[in-house]
Amino acid sequence: MAYKYVWQRGRRYYLWGTYSSWREAYEEARLYCKKNRKNKYFIQKVEVGFWIPEEKYRLYMSHVFKMW
């Protein structure tokens, strides 16, 4: 599976998920930062939609450890 990622300050951050509020993204990030202290994150605000734009929040994390 191909991951989407961005480079931020010399570190690769992987797209973890898209959320409708900043608070949801923040709670998800804090949950995984408690499990792994080396994990870093940032939340990006984006507009989606062409006719009716709405704000979404993307959560990027430095360590991706999902189990499929």
C-alpha contacts under 8 A as a table, 3 or more apart, distances in Angstrom:
res1	aa1	res2	aa2	distance
3	Y	14	Y	6.64
3	Y	15	L	7.06
4	K	14	Y	5.89
4	K	15	L	5.56
5	Y	12	R	6.52
5	Y	13	Y	5.39
5	Y	14	Y	4.26
5	Y	15	L	5.70
5	Y	60	Y	7.78
6	V	12	R	5.83
6	V	13	Y	5.43
6	V	14	Y	6.68
7	W	10	G	6.18
7	W	11	R	5.54
7	W	12	R	4.67
7	W	13	Y	6.21
8	Q	11	R	5.39
8	Q	12	R	6.45
8	Q	13	Y	7.10
11	R	62	S	7.38
12	R	62	S	6.10
13	Y	41	Y	7.40
13	Y	60	Y	5.45
13	Y	61	M	5.03
13	Y	62	S	4.39
13	Y	63	H	7.46
14	Y	60	Y	5.19
14	Y	61	M	5.32
14	Y	62	S	6.04
14	Y	63	H	7.37
14	Y	64	V	6.87
15	L	58	R	7.13
15	L	59	L	6.09
15	L	60	Y	4.51
15	L	61	M	6.61
16	W	58	R	7.49
16	W	59	L	5.46
16	W	60	Y	5.40
16	W	61	M	6.39
16	W	64	V	7.65
17	G	58	R	5.84
17	G	59	L	5.46
17	G	60	Y	7.45
18	T	25	A	7.67
18	T	56	K	6.65
18	T	57	Y	5.59
18	T	58	R	4.47
18	T	59	L	6.31
19	Y	22	W	7.19
19	Y	24	E	6.44
19	Y	25	A	5.95
19	Y	56	K	5.87
19	Y	57	Y	5.14
19	Y	58	R	6.33
19	Y	59	L	7.78
20	S	24	E	7.40
20	S	55	E	7.19
20	S	56	K	5.01
20	S	57	Y	6.18
21	S	24	E	5.53
21	S	25	A	6.80
21	S	56	K	6.74
21	S	57	Y	6.40
22	W	25	A	5.29
22	W	26	Y	6.15
22	W	43	I	7.69
22	W	57	Y	6.06
23	R	26	Y	5.02
23	R	27	E	6.15
24	E	27	E	5.30
24	E	28	E	6.33
25	A	28	E	5.23
25	A	29	A	6.21
25	A	43	I	7.17
25	A	57	Y	7.00
25	A	58	R	7.37
25	A	59	L	6.04
26	Y	29	A	5.10
26	Y	30	R	6.16
26	Y	43	I	7.65
27	E	30	R	5.16
27	E	31	L	6.18
28	E	31	L	5.19
28	E	32	Y	6.65
29	A	32	Y	5.44
29	A	33	C	6.13
29	A	41	Y	6.73
29	A	59	L	7.49
29	A	61	M	7.74
30	R	33	C	4.93
30	R	34	K	6.21
31	L	34	K	5.49
31	L	35	K	6.91
32	Y	35	K	5.13
32	Y	36	N	6.32
32	Y	39	N	7.54
33	C	36	N	5.12
33	C	37	R	5.45
33	C	38	K	7.45
33	C	39	N	5.59
33	C	40	K	7.20
34	K	37	R	6.10
36	N	39	N	5.64
39	N	61	M	6.79
39	N	62	S	5.71
39	N	63	H	5.64
40	K	61	M	5.74
40	K	62	S	5.33
40	K	63	H	7.49
41	Y	59	L	7.12
41	Y	60	Y	5.49
41	Y	61	M	4.31
41	Y	62	S	6.19
42	F	59	L	6.14
42	F	60	Y	5.47
42	F	61	M	6.74
43	I	57	Y	6.41
43	I	58	R	5.60
43	I	59	L	4.73
43	I	60	Y	6.27
44	Q	57	Y	5.56
44	Q	58	R	5.11
44	Q	59	L	6.56
44	Q	60	Y	7.82
45	K	55	E	6.83
45	K	56	K	5.99
45	K	57	Y	4.64
45	K	58	R	6.46
46	V	55	E	5.76
46	V	56	K	5.41
46	V	57	Y	6.07
46	V	58	R	7.35
47	E	53	P	6.01
47	E	54	E	5.47
47	E	55	E	4.61
47	E	56	K	6.08
48	V	53	P	5.42
48	V	54	E	5.59
48	V	55	E	6.41
48	V	56	K	6.85
49	G	52	I	5.63
49	G	53	P	4.45
49	G	54	E	6.43
50	F	53	P	5.76
61	M	64	V	6.76
